[in-house]
Amino acid sequence: MAATAPKATTTTYRCPRGEPTVASAMAATRMAIEAKCEIVIALGGGTAIDTAKAVAAMMTNGGAEADAYDFLEVVGRGRALTTRTAPFIAVPTTAGPGAEVAKNAVLEAGDRKVSMRHPYMLPSIAVIDPELTLGLPRDATAHTGLDALTQCIEPYVCCVPNPLVDAISMAGIVAGSSALRRVVDDGSDIDAREQMCLCSYYGGLSLANAKLGAVHGFSGTLGGLLHAPHGAICAALLPHSWTVNVAALEGRVAKDDPEVSARALARYAEVARAMTNDPEATVQDGIAFLVDLVEHCGVPGLGTFGLKASDFASVVEKSKQSSSMKGNPVELTDEELTTMLALAL
């Protein structure tokens, strides 16, 4: 965060480890106001960028008296911003959330993660340089990379796709599925790093202009419950979302509405062919590809982070309220959602 030239001074807020929270965003806002900052610069991953988005918004919408709950969805008052945010520059050092091109900040609020959202919250400038991701550890590379891939896949297969997002998300699917294994095995592979940055960028654009699905529908609730990295949660759920969605589409949806089933399954098959680079690949080949990729990346099950079977009912109930869940290609039953959690455990 910087003041005006000619003698620019800076005030640095170092985000606590873990996911961004309402408390940390408000603490950073108070620091910025006290230091009379005029510009916000985020250097880091999704935590830094989402925190900075919230800070830039609250600096000009309430200032020192700002309350994040005025603007938060689901758990807050959901008010719209009335004034443009402070100038905000996003410089991502991970390739995953695509937060640098999204108009929302996702914050932990109690036992769930929710968004502060408004078009004004888009960064003024985004600087994406794959060299800044070269130092990212293997686990973080894998988790953020699988999150980026998920954010390209879910908009492509969501219940309300559109041609513009189809083109962008498919480019991200091709980039991410071909580069992630390479960059996990060799973090110095700059070409693979660049492809993952593109995958992340395309994923951010895709989710901002279409919808997501069950993976992100669960991720907000699970993030608040487990305080686990968002990317790790998405990575653990991704292949199982395919298993459960495809089973529902091939079973009960095909019986009730064959046209909807066929249309959705065709899109899954298109993704499978893109990921595998095999023009004959089937949906089941796509599931096998994702299972193998997640295993290769060493993604732990959600039980590693503390999820228990006794949590399932509460997690399902809360997650059904998520806007992301409403983008799933089929409305899943409580039993199907529970199966997805059990498979990811």
Buried (B, 14 or more C-beta within 10 A) or exposed (E): BBBEEEEEEEBEBEBEEEBBBBEBBBBBBBBBBEBEBBBBBBBBBBBBBBBBBBBBBBBBBBEEEBBBBBBBBBBBEBBEBEEBBBBBBBBBBBBBBBBBBBBBBBBBBEEBBBBBBBEBBBBBEBEBEBEBBBEBEBBBBBBBBBBBBBBBBBBBBBBEBEEEBBEBBBBBBBBBBBBBBBBBEEBEBBEBBBBBBBBBBBBBBBBBEBBBBBBBBBBBBBBBBBBBBBBBBBBBBBBBBBBBBBBBBBEBBBEEBEEBBEEBBEBBBBBBBBBBEEEEBBBBBBBBBBBEBBEEBEBBEBEEBEBEEEBBEEBBEBBBBBBBBBBBBBEBEEEBBBBBBBBBB
